Amino acid sequence: MLYPSVDTLKKEIDSKYSLVSLASKRARQMQEEQGTERLHKYVSYKSVGKALEEVAAGVLTKVSQDESTVYEDEI
């Protein structure tokens, strides 16, 4: 059984795609910068699992972007 469950994660983040993006960015940050853990204890030992645990705990949330911002890849 997976921990945290997808149902638990969907309560925190509305879209699976946003969840994947958020967790992957956080996992990469944890790999590059050691000691950036936000929880006292993790069940997972891999960074993606740790990032998902942070989402389930409500520590890691999606930041809303300014709608007027235009990125290079959107031009």
PyMOL CGO cylinders between C-alpha atoms (Angstrom):
from pymol import cmd
from pymol.cgo import CYLINDER

trace = [
    CYLINDER, 0.00, 0.00, 0.00, 1.26, 3.46, -0.89, 0.3, 1, 1, 1, 1, 1, 1,
    CYLINDER, 1.26, 3.46, -0.89, 1.77, 6.14, 1.69, 0.3, 1, 1, 1, 1, 1, 1,
    CYLINDER, 1.77, 6.14, 1.69, 0.47, 8.78, 1.50, 0.3, 1, 1, 1, 1, 1, 1,
    CYLINDER, 0.47, 8.78, 1.50, -2.57, 7.70, -0.48, 0.3, 1, 1, 1, 1, 1, 1,
    CYLINDER, -2.57, 7.70, -0.48, -3.66, 9.55, -3.60, 0.3, 1, 1, 1, 1, 1, 1,
    CYLINDER, -3.66, 9.55, -3.60, -6.97, 10.41, -1.93, 0.3, 1, 1, 1, 1, 1, 1,
    CYLINDER, -6.97, 10.41, -1.93, -5.13, 12.17, 0.90, 0.3, 1, 1, 1, 1, 1, 1,
    CYLINDER, -5.13, 12.17, 0.90, -2.98, 14.07, -1.57, 0.3, 1, 1, 1, 1, 1, 1,
    CYLINDER, -2.98, 14.07, -1.57, -5.97, 15.10, -3.70, 0.3, 1, 1, 1, 1, 1, 1,
    CYLINDER, -5.97, 15.10, -3.70, -7.42, 16.88, -0.65, 0.3, 1, 1, 1, 1, 1, 1,
    CYLINDER, -7.42, 16.88, -0.65, -4.36, 19.15, -0.57, 0.3, 1, 1, 1, 1, 1, 1,
    CYLINDER, -4.36, 19.15, -0.57, -3.66, 19.61, -4.31, 0.3, 1, 1, 1, 1, 1, 1,
    CYLINDER, -3.66, 19.61, -4.31, -6.53, 19.77, -6.81, 0.3, 1, 1, 1, 1, 1, 1,
    CYLINDER, -6.53, 19.77, -6.81, -4.79, 18.29, -9.85, 0.3, 1, 1, 1, 1, 1, 1,
    CYLINDER, -4.79, 18.29, -9.85, -2.63, 15.18, -10.25, 0.3, 1, 1, 1, 1, 1, 1,
    CYLINDER, -2.63, 15.18, -10.25, -0.46, 17.07, -12.72, 0.3, 1, 1, 1, 1, 1, 1,
    CYLINDER, -0.46, 17.07, -12.72, 0.13, 19.90, -10.26, 0.3, 1, 1, 1, 1, 1, 1,
    CYLINDER, 0.13, 19.90, -10.26, 0.92, 17.33, -7.59, 0.3, 1, 1, 1, 1, 1, 1,
    CYLINDER, 0.92, 17.33, -7.59, 3.52, 15.61, -9.78, 0.3, 1, 1, 1, 1, 1, 1,
    CYLINDER, 3.52, 15.61, -9.78, 5.12, 18.92, -10.72, 0.3, 1, 1, 1, 1, 1, 1,
    CYLINDER, 5.12, 18.92, -10.72, 5.23, 20.15, -7.13, 0.3, 1, 1, 1, 1, 1, 1,
    CYLINDER, 5.23, 20.15, -7.13, 6.60, 16.89, -5.74, 0.3, 1, 1, 1, 1, 1, 1,
    CYLINDER, 6.60, 16.89, -5.74, 9.26, 16.58, -8.42, 0.3, 1, 1, 1, 1, 1, 1,
    CYLINDER, 9.26, 16.58, -8.42, 10.52, 20.13, -7.88, 0.3, 1, 1, 1, 1, 1, 1,
    CYLINDER, 10.52, 20.13, -7.88, 10.65, 19.62, -4.12, 0.3, 1, 1, 1, 1, 1, 1,
    CYLINDER, 10.65, 19.62, -4.12, 12.38, 16.24, -4.50, 0.3, 1, 1, 1, 1, 1, 1,
    CYLINDER, 12.38, 16.24, -4.50, 15.05, 17.80, -6.70, 0.3, 1, 1, 1, 1, 1, 1,
    CYLINDER, 15.05, 17.80, -6.70, 15.53, 20.60, -4.18, 0.3, 1, 1, 1, 1, 1, 1,
    CYLINDER, 15.53, 20.60, -4.18, 16.00, 18.05, -1.37, 0.3, 1, 1, 1, 1, 1, 1,
    CYLINDER, 16.00, 18.05, -1.37, 18.59, 16.15, -3.42, 0.3, 1, 1, 1, 1, 1, 1,
    CYLINDER, 18.59, 16.15, -3.42, 20.56, 19.28, -4.28, 0.3, 1, 1, 1, 1, 1, 1,
    CYLINDER, 20.56, 19.28, -4.28, 20.36, 20.93, -0.85, 0.3, 1, 1, 1, 1, 1, 1,
    CYLINDER, 20.36, 20.93, -0.85, 20.92, 18.47, 1.98, 0.3, 1, 1, 1, 1, 1, 1,
    CYLINDER, 20.92, 18.47, 1.98, 19.24, 19.27, 5.29, 0.3, 1, 1, 1, 1, 1, 1,
    CYLINDER, 19.24, 19.27, 5.29, 16.14, 20.99, 3.91, 0.3, 1, 1, 1, 1, 1, 1,
    CYLINDER, 16.14, 20.99, 3.91, 13.66, 18.55, 5.43, 0.3, 1, 1, 1, 1, 1, 1,
    CYLINDER, 13.66, 18.55, 5.43, 10.48, 20.19, 6.72, 0.3, 1, 1, 1, 1, 1, 1,
    CYLINDER, 10.48, 20.19, 6.72, 9.12, 17.28, 8.78, 0.3, 1, 1, 1, 1, 1, 1,
    CYLINDER, 9.12, 17.28, 8.78, 10.68, 15.73, 11.87, 0.3, 1, 1, 1, 1, 1, 1,
    CYLINDER, 10.68, 15.73, 11.87, 10.19, 12.14, 10.71, 0.3, 1, 1, 1, 1, 1, 1,
    CYLINDER, 10.19, 12.14, 10.71, 9.56, 10.58, 7.29, 0.3, 1, 1, 1, 1, 1, 1,
    CYLINDER, 9.56, 10.58, 7.29, 8.23, 7.14, 6.40, 0.3, 1, 1, 1, 1, 1, 1,
    CYLINDER, 8.23, 7.14, 6.40, 9.89, 7.19, 2.96, 0.3, 1, 1, 1, 1, 1, 1,
    CYLINDER, 9.89, 7.19, 2.96, 13.61, 7.23, 2.44, 0.3, 1, 1, 1, 1, 1, 1,
    CYLINDER, 13.61, 7.23, 2.44, 13.42, 8.52, -1.17, 0.3, 1, 1, 1, 1, 1, 1,
    CYLINDER, 13.42, 8.52, -1.17, 13.04, 12.22, -1.88, 0.3, 1, 1, 1, 1, 1, 1,
    CYLINDER, 13.04, 12.22, -1.88, 9.87, 11.91, -3.97, 0.3, 1, 1, 1, 1, 1, 1,
    CYLINDER, 9.87, 11.91, -3.97, 8.17, 10.00, -1.15, 0.3, 1, 1, 1, 1, 1, 1,
    CYLINDER, 8.17, 10.00, -1.15, 9.35, 12.62, 1.34, 0.3, 1, 1, 1, 1, 1, 1,
    CYLINDER, 9.35, 12.62, 1.34, 7.96, 15.40, -0.85, 0.3, 1, 1, 1, 1, 1, 1,
    CYLINDER, 7.96, 15.40, -0.85, 4.59, 13.64, -1.05, 0.3, 1, 1, 1, 1, 1, 1,
    CYLINDER, 4.59, 13.64, -1.05, 4.57, 13.24, 2.72, 0.3, 1, 1, 1, 1, 1, 1,
    CYLINDER, 4.57, 13.24, 2.72, 5.14, 16.99, 3.04, 0.3, 1, 1, 1, 1, 1, 1,
    CYLINDER, 5.14, 16.99, 3.04, 2.15, 17.62, 0.76, 0.3, 1, 1, 1, 1, 1, 1,
    CYLINDER, 2.15, 17.62, 0.76, -0.03, 15.26, 2.82, 0.3, 1, 1, 1, 1, 1, 1,
    CYLINDER, -0.03, 15.26, 2.82, 1.02, 17.02, 6.03, 0.3, 1, 1, 1, 1, 1, 1,
    CYLINDER, 1.02, 17.02, 6.03, 0.08, 20.40, 4.55, 0.3, 1, 1, 1, 1, 1, 1,
    CYLINDER, 0.08, 20.40, 4.55, 3.63, 21.71, 4.86, 0.3, 1, 1, 1, 1, 1, 1,
    CYLINDER, 3.63, 21.71, 4.86, 4.19, 21.87, 1.09, 0.3, 1, 1, 1, 1, 1, 1,
    CYLINDER, 4.19, 21.87, 1.09, 1.53, 23.74, -0.87, 0.3, 1, 1, 1, 1, 1, 1,
    CYLINDER, 1.53, 23.74, -0.87, 1.04, 25.02, -4.37, 0.3, 1, 1, 1, 1, 1, 1,
    CYLINDER, 1.04, 25.02, -4.37, 1.75, 28.72, -4.80, 0.3, 1, 1, 1, 1, 1, 1,
    CYLINDER, 1.75, 28.72, -4.80, -0.63, 30.56, -7.07, 0.3, 1, 1, 1, 1, 1, 1,
    CYLINDER, -0.63, 30.56, -7.07, 1.03, 32.40, -9.93, 0.3, 1, 1, 1, 1, 1, 1,
    CYLINDER, 1.03, 32.40, -9.93, 0.27, 35.86, -11.19, 0.3, 1, 1, 1, 1, 1, 1,
    CYLINDER, 0.27, 35.86, -11.19, -1.93, 35.51, -14.29, 0.3, 1, 1, 1, 1, 1, 1,
    CYLINDER, -1.93, 35.51, -14.29, -0.21, 38.45, -16.01, 0.3, 1, 1, 1, 1, 1, 1,
    CYLINDER, -0.21, 38.45, -16.01, 3.22, 36.78, -15.95, 0.3, 1, 1, 1, 1, 1, 1,
    CYLINDER, 3.22, 36.78, -15.95, 4.43, 35.66, -19.38, 0.3, 1, 1, 1, 1, 1, 1,
    CYLINDER, 4.43, 35.66, -19.38, 7.22, 33.08, -19.56, 0.3, 1, 1, 1, 1, 1, 1,
    CYLINDER, 7.22, 33.08, -19.56, 9.67, 32.63, -22.44, 0.3, 1, 1, 1, 1, 1, 1,
    CYLINDER, 9.67, 32.63, -22.44, 8.20, 29.30, -23.52, 0.3, 1, 1, 1, 1, 1, 1,
    CYLINDER, 8.20, 29.30, -23.52, 4.74, 30.87, -23.87, 0.3, 1, 1, 1, 1, 1, 1,
    CYLINDER, 4.74, 30.87, -23.87, 5.78, 33.45, -26.47, 0.3, 1, 1, 1, 1, 1, 1,
]
cmd.load_cgo(trace, "trace")
